[in-house]
Each structure stands twice: as C-alpha cells, then as structure tokens.
Amino acid sequence: MIATTFSDGDIIVTTENLVFYTFGYVHPKDRAIAYLKYIPKNFELLFPLNFQKTEWEMEGQKLIRPKELYTPENFRRILKVFYDHFQSYLYSCPYIGKTLIAVPIKSIKKIYSPQESLKKLLQERRWDSLESLAVTLIKLLSEVSSVPLEDFGIHGSIAMGMHSQFSDIDVAVYGANNFLQVKGGVEELAQHGLVQYLFEDRADEFRRNKGRFEGTKFVFNVVRKAGEIHEKYGQYRYQALRRLSFMCRISEDWESNFKPAIYGIIGYEPLEAYSELNSGEEPVELVSMIGRYRGIVRENQVVKAVGMLERVMNTENDSIKHRVVVGSIGASGEEYLWPVTG
C-alpha cells in the first residue's frame, strides 16, 4: 500500500512514468502536492519546453528533464499540458484558491524517500564507484558532525538507481539542528582540504551547502523530522492580496533552511508606492517557495524582497496574520529576497 504521508523531496514515480518531487509537508489525504522533475522521452513533444541534452534510464524507460521548471512561463506551459493530457493530476485547492499539480495516490507506482533509499544502499553488498563515494562522504559527514547515520538520506539519481559517473551526490539531512551540525562539519572538512566549497552563484556563497568531494559535486539539504511538522492540511486558508516590494529585518531564521523557507520579519519599509500597507496588513513572515532563497539570510539582517502579500486565517480559531510569499503560484513577474549589504 502506498504511504499517505509525504516529506519534502520524496520522489514519486507514477503509472505513466512521470517523476515528481513532493513539495513541503502539507498534503491532501489522497494526493501529494509535487512538481514535475523528469518525463518519459516519448512525452517530449507534449511539453513545449527546452530540455537538457542528458538522458536518464530508469527500469528501461528513457527520461528527460527540462532545463528550467520554475519560471512563471514554464509553470503555465506545464499546467496547460496537464489540462490537456493529465487532468487527474490537477487539484483545485480550496485553501489557497488555486489549481495545483497534486499526484493522486492511486496513480503512484513507486516512492523513493531519501532516508529509505540510503538505508537500502547501505544494505547492498556491491556499489559502483559513485555509490561508494556517496557512502564514504555520508559516513564522513556523520562522523565529523556527530549526526547519526540514520538521520541522513540519499536523493536524486542515485536514490533512483539511474545515475552515471557524472552525477552529483545529493544528501538529505533530517532535522534542523542536525543540518546545522553538518554545516559546521563541512566547514571543518573544508578547512582541512577534505572537501572544497562550490559556489555556482551568489546564493551559494550565503547558503554554503554545495561542495566537491574527491572531484565530485555534492549538495546537502534539510528535511523536517516528524516532530518539526506543525501544520496539517486545511489548518490555514490563504488569500493572495497584492504584489509588494519592500525592505525588512529578519527576526527569526530557524525555519529558513527548510522548504518552503520561513523567515520571521519586523520593520516593514515599502520600496514602491503600490507597496504601502493598509491597517492591520503588516506581514510577520517572509516565505520562499524558491529553493535558492533557503537559508541565505540570518537573524537581524536586512533584506529586500518582492513577493505576494497573503492573508492567512487559522481555520481552527479564526485568528489572522499576514505573510509575503516569494515564488507564489502563477506569479506574473520576478519574485525574490536578498540580503542588503553595505
């Protein structure tokens, strides 16, 4: 029987061999809110997207991957394909008032959770060179950080058994405190020359979660443990109000490394005339749905952001708060958050 609870980043393979990654931890009871990652090559002409040249093979099925999935234009194109060809994957969410891609449990063929994938890999008697390197790296991270091996996972193409010698090592760390310990461990390893940090763009300089180990790229991200999941589906109702451009100060960063990333904020300062707030609208949270902005700012730092103001009502007690979402569904322009320096 397919599990009905999902963690962020679980890999779902459907009966049509579409491959999705789950998003977040709050899902309807019979679906998984997810984003498309790979498609069977025979579906290529259905999707008006630019695809990477690399092809993957999973259980005899050739898969391809779009170069970009997260631009507003690409999301609209993907949504249109699902309207035309895979309508059962579309879900009209009554709590956010928008149509989402949410995989029906009845359409799920297989799930790869990072934790279970690593457990399975460790039990295997023979590894290829990349699998061996991944196991060596994770054991090293566990040792240097004092995080138990069972709180790690393996993600991506290695988890699915469709990696090549050129694939990356994608590591999951379960638990916020464990993740911070692993970050400290990576810094220690870098100081001793055992790993090298990798900065592919400016965000990487702040996040410091990418590197090279014996010449192979690796990345590590955090997954919530069960005790760190505090919301259930339907607990909150969200209403998008309007786009804002503003500056604020970060008051809380504990949940900033998760996806979605949540920052507590104070000191709202509008940067455009349209960003003035009405009485009672001052946001208390800045939430990024875009992975690039996870963990890039810390408590007391000032940030500049563009996003969608949302009204959030707790359906259990009718309390109301406001937040700004970066990377909102159907965004009509660029949305971001960035530290203010100088």
C-alpha positions, -999 to +999 in steps of 0.1 A: +000+000+000+013+035-009+020+058+021-004+086+026+022+109+043+049+126+024+080+146+033+095+173+012+116+159-016+102+124-017+105+111-053+073+098-068+071+077-100+036+074-115+019+048-136+028+069-166+064+070-155+062+107-148+087+116-120+077+142-094+094+156-063+069+163-034+068+199-021+066+206+016+048+185+042+012+195+040-009+174+015-045+164+010-052+129+023-054+113-012-028+133-031+008+146-029+014+182-039+045+180-061+065+194-090+075+176-122+111+167-125+115+141-152+093+129-181+094+099-203+112+107-236+081+096-255+062+125-239+087+151-251+066+166-278+037+172-254+058+196-234+068+229-251+099+232-230+137+233-235+152+200-223+187+191-211+207+170-235+214+144-209+190+114-208+185+091-179+173+055-179+150+041-152+140+004-154+143+005-192+124+038-195+143+068-210+137+100-191+144+136-199+145+168-178+136+204-186+164+229-183+141+251-162+109+242-143+103+272-120+098+302-142+063+316-143+061+310-180+072+273-178+048+267-149+019+279-171+031+257-200+033+226-178-001+234-163-016+236-198-001+202-207-017+187-176-050+203-185-048+188-220-034+153-212-032+145-175-062+162-159-064+137-129-031+153-116-048+188-113-062+197-080-083+228-071-072+236-036-100+252-015-075+266+010-053+286-014-079+291-041-056+280-069-051+249-091-021+228-082-003+198-096-010+171-070-004+135-078-033+112-069-022+083-046-039+059-070-015+070-097+016+064-077+037+034-088+067+039-065+081+063-039+118+069-031+123+086+003+159+097+008+161+080+042+149+047+030+170+050-002+202+054+019+192+025+042+187+003+011+220+014-004+239+007+028+225-028+028+237-036-007+268-058-009+283-042-041+284-005-051+296+012-082+322+040-079+297+068-074+276+049-049+308+040-030+319+077-030+284+088-017+285+063+011+321+074+021+310+110+021+279+105+042+298+084+067+324+112+069+298+138+074+282+117+101+315+113+119+326+149+117+292+163+127+282+136+153+249+132+135+237+096+135+239+078+101+201+071+103+194+109+102+209+111+066+194+102+033+204+099-004+184+118-030+183+123-068+195+099-094+215+077-070+183+071-050+165+060-082+194+039-095+197+059-127+229+078-120+260+080-142+297+086-134+289+123-140+260+125-115+261+146-083+257+133-047+225+147-033+224+143+005+194+148+028+198+156+065+169+151+088+163+177+115+171+214+117+198+210+144+214+181+126+216+202+095+234+230+113+258+204+128+265+190+093+271+226+080+297+230+108+312+196+099+315+206+062+333+238+072+357+218+093+364+194+064+369+223+041+395+238+064+414+206+063+411+204+025+390+172+025+361+189+007+360+222-013+331+246-012+313+251-046+298+285-054+279+283-086+261+316-080+259+343-053+232+325-033+257+296-028+281+319-010+254+325+016+240+290+018+273+271+018+256+237+011+275+227-020+309+213-025+332+188-042+344+156-026+372+138-044+363+158-075+325+150-074+299+177-067+277+172-037+249+191-022+231+187+012+197+200+023+175+196+053+142+176+057+119+181+087+116+154+112+081+143+122+083+164+154+092+195+134+060+194+113+035+217+130+009+223+103-018+200+089-036+203+056-066+226+059-054+243+091-049+276+072-067+294+045-047+316+022-058+347+003-035+364-021-039+402-019-013+421-040+023+422-050+048+441-027+083+455-030+099+462+004+127+460+029+125+444+064+147+429+091+149+392+098+136+385+134+137+346+132+156+323+109+152+288+125+129+276+097+148+292+069+166+261+057+135+241+051+114+241+020+094+263+020+118+286+038+101+306+066+116+338+080+101+359+108+103+396+099+099+431+115+103+467+104+084+467+071+095+495+047+078+498+013+101+505-017+073+513-042+041+534-038+020+503-046+036+486-016+020+507+011+001+487+036-035+491+049-042+490+086-036+455+100-018+442+070+018+443+082+034+409+075+051+388+102+066+362+079+085+361+046+082+327+030+102+315+000+088+287-022+120+290-043+148+268-031+175+293-040+165+315-011+166+289+016+189+299+044+205+329+026+199+354+054+203+353+092+186+369+122+190+407+124+200+410+087+181+434+065+166+421+033+150+434+001+121+414-012+094+412-039+065+389-034+028+384-029+011+396+003-012+369+016-039+369+043-036+338+064-066+326+085-063+298+110-094+277+104-093+263+139-095+295+158-102+322+131-070+341+140-055+361+111-019+370+102-002+383+070+028+370+052+047+377+020+054+347-004+083+347-028+077+323-057+039+323-054+019+301-078+012+319-111+035+349-103+034+374-131+069+388-126+102+381-108+099+375-071+130+373-048+145+380-014+181+392-010+203+405+018+210+442+019+248+448+022+269+478+025 
